[in-house]
């Protein structure tokens, strides 16, 4: 593992390296070609691009769609771990914070597997070791027999306190869901505090993070309204966005169209939704009133927003991040931008492969791509 | 083919046959009433089952429609993780009820529809397509349970109707006509014997004179 001093030159070095890596990602033209390929051709394509090592290693164990999924996941984990190995000083800390979402996913999966007696092999098959906890550490956790032992063995993990405090009383129904939510809240909290105070120049990612948090909250408020009867939603809202959890709590009870639209407009969410709808419909004439109408109809009917709209919102967020990264070329932004692009590249390839497996038409698959 | 064979033309046999005819007529009337009742019940239940079947098909199509986007967005791994997270298990209870003397199954489910926050997966680590799919599957299971109970009851009733129809037809076209014919034959035979006896007595009396 390399260790660098956090100097402007080390930033320039890593940002240049990341810039080169970003250039090797799959382009929109290549996605268009992939949309017209069949599964074996897609396997060949990714086998000849940046995924050849994973495809060749796994081709004896898996075939077709499973091979693609496992190769993509393994490549994602490898890419993230390689970024960790080259990130210097405080940047590494920020990267660790950023990647700890995979650790949360893995730890929660292992806890559930242990509690519900799911065989270790089946859990191992769905772990994504893209975080700070490496495969040997995860393997060791899989051998433990109780959730208390797992919590004890995670003593060096950043979220150990939360896990040990919640697991003290043993398992009860709903524990894992609330623990998972708490871990994600802590994840965003740590990420924000690191961006604000932990790393020099980290504040440049704050606008992106705040937008992301707002979008996450607005998505979850729709989900809660559609599928739950809870009245207090603040435990599920992430703080740190432009809108506070209290704002969302107020919005949750809104049944008046004007009040709802003005709240969304005030938070700047309506502008993003309008752009997303414009991209989705390929229609420049879509205005804020149209977006407000679409969102309000779903809200009034207690339905979740259309996932294609949310995917289009993700594209907007990615463009927003790209814009910030271009403005701050030697900051953490190019790194975060690359990581997000990589994540969506994996998601896009998976969407194309799965779409082909289900036999859906290329235009439908294209709606599920974030590029 | 005659229902009864080797009937002896005796008075006791005639009495037995008359009793059997009375029972057969009464049975035919009762079974016919039961058949009417069952047909009315089937007429009431069939549109319900049809509506439930249509709903089941709609919900199944919705699940199939959502399955492809869910796998496209979340992939096999996230779908598996979400599935492993589920804590509430659907329980299906099977009981029986009596309908016109027929025991039909009653299928009910509990924990079918769950609140989003009680499903077991965390809200912040999953996406809304998982919610949509979970919701669609819950609705599908709900429709399957409702359909299964009524469809099983309907098939029991139809089987019973077929059985009773066979009996009613057998009574109507075979048993009762056969008994009536036998009774008629015995009656005729007995009348013939009586006439012979009278004629014989007439000739004996004439010879004595």
Interface residues (C-beta under 8 A of the other chain):
Chain A: X65 X66 X69 X73 X101 X104 X105 X108 X109 X112 X113 X116 X118 X123 X126 X128 X173 X174 X176 X177 X178 X179 X180 X181 X183 X184 X185 X216 X219 X220 X222 X223 X224 X226 X227 X228 X229 X230 X236 X238 X304 X305 X307 X310 X311 X347 X350 X351 X354 X355 X357 X358 X360 X365 X368
Chain B: X67 X68 X69 X71 X72 X73 X75 X76 X77 X80 X81 X84 X85 X87 X88 X115 X116 X117 X118 X119 X120 X121 X122 X123 X124 X125 X127 X128 X129 X131 X132 X135
